Amino acid sequence: MAKKAAKKLKVACLGGLGEIGKNLTVLEYDEDIIIIDCGMGFPDDDMLGVDLVIPDFSYLKKNVDRIRGVFLTHGHEDHIGSIPYLLSEIDVPIYGTRLTIGIIKYKLEEHKIPFKPRLFSVEAGDVIEAGEMFVEFIHVNHSIADACALAIFTPLGTVIHTGDFKIDLTPIDGEVMDLTRFGELGKEGVLLLMCESTNAERPGFTPSEKTVGDSLKSVFMRHPKKRIVITTFSSNVHRVQQIIDISVAHKRKVAVIGRSMQNIVSAAIELGYMHVPEGAIIDIGDIKNYNPENVTVITTGSQGEPMSALYRMAFSDHAKLNLGNDDLVVISANPIPGNEKLVDRLINEFTKNNVTVFRDSSVEIHVSGHACQGEIKLLQALVKPKYFMPVHGEHKHLAANRDIAKSMGQDPSTIFIGENGKVLEISSKSAKFNGTIPSGVLFVDGAGVGDVGNIVLRDRKHLSEEGIIVVVASVSLDEGLLISGPEVITRGFVYMRESEELITELRRIAYESIYDGLDRDYIDWAQLKNAIKDDLARYIYSRTKRRPMILPIILDV
């Protein structure tokens, strides 16, 4: 009888490796699959018109019968933002702590899911059965409440996924990261540690969230006559709680602006993660009833996102609030890589209108929620994994995390820097990369998901750089005659009123191309349109050295 092949543990990421955001990890053992996080990413500058970037779910859709659940580490968008899009494709159970699930419920109200989602709230310390695997939630500190790492118990050994974490010894909620549990797991033996890498390049330890509160108190004390507008990440419940507490202490009312901020604050208050005195929060429409020094505004837009509440304030386009000399804007967040220009643009607009702006480079009004080198070393010392895999970050962050592990004595042959879709296969004796799974991206543009691809983006880029020329003509195929036109319309190429000579010449060339095509015994529509495009393209490049998109529209009447 043939010997049955030993089962292996397979680990792959559909997002989060070589990039910031879009975090999604898949663990597979025999017939069981679990998913860790399901986040979204932000579009690059060349993804014109794209709103969000989400993982390709094709592998998960193909194996939906084997998926035992989605296990969420915390409620940030780069970890839960793609949940509505996943649930629109497949029905799988979702597990997360109360605040995480509360935020998801608000998100799902904006999406039409074709079934009632299976959302399960858990607490740190809970263990969930997932086929032959078991998942334990372990409390960690992060820039959002209710964050957890995950310990996944498999027949081959324990896998720890840190999620996003920092070691904060003076957290706002008083709940220190459960280092004891990590130490216990380390003593029992850990097969694989998957550790976040966002701040792996930074030495030392990440400062406590309480230091931000001290800085904000100073800002309020030094500017008692100004209306204070503070922008931060909407999910940073502890930061928002501190802002509200300080405002109340200074006898200020608080207005909350921005849909995501309002949703998360509502969820946090409802679930008991925030405590707000009655009457402290006012509607933005009532702000006109108070003097500037009696109001604090908490708003979205810390990343300079176009059309966010802060963006509209900067460009004097907000329906309820215009800022000027009596206002102080506090940006209590660091720009996500790639957003620096957007944030600088906002600051420039504010300063043009004599609005005072504070940011972290001038005042300590933000601390990271991610572990620096000291914290990562401490965690590795507690866990002592057999294998190590850095996750969450660009390649430079993953490489820095690898170097930390090597400095801690980890054998380089047991450290694996992966790529999205690359499968780490672990047996009872060894670990190695073996094969890939589909790991592309889907672009979300308005209500469309996946209907914008590389070809569409290429056309958008072409249009944005070179413009478009439309040639419209009516012909009679039966008589071989040009009935009307050709008319030439341009957008983003030249200003037609100042380029009449060029437009006239383009009409002449199009006219000749059409008649050449009509003179043939057999008229091929595609050939006719291609001839118009080629003839116009040659002339335009010879005159302007530009290559606009040319779109012939020929009608048979």
Secondary structure, 3 states (H helix, E strand, C coil): CCCCCCCCEEEEEEECECECCCCEEEEEECCEEEEECCCCECCCCCCCCCCEEEECCHHHHHCHHHEEEEECCCCCHHHHCCHHHHHCCCCCCEEEEHHHHHHHHHHHCCCCCCCCCCEEEECCCCEEEECCEEEEEEECECCCCCCEEEEEEECCEEEEECCCCECCCCCCCCCCCCHHHHHHHHHHCCCEEEEECCCCCCCCCCCCCHHHHHHHHHHHHHCCCCEEEEECCCCCHHHHHHHHHHHHHCCCEEEEECHHHHHHHHHHHHCCCCCCCCCCEECHHHHHHCCHHHEEEEECCCCCCCCCHHHHHHCCCCCCCCCCCCEEEEECCCCCCCCHHHHHHHHHHHHHCCCEEEECCCCCCCCCCCCCHHHHHHHHHHHCCCEEEEECECHHHHHHHHHHHHHCCCCHHHECCCCCCEEEEECCCCEEEEEECCCCEEEEECCEECCCCHHHHHHHHHHHHHCEEEEEEEEECCCCEEEEEEEEEEECCCCHHHCHHHHHHHHHHHHHHHHHHHCCCCCCHHHHHHHHHHHHHHHHHHHHCCCCEEEEEEEEC
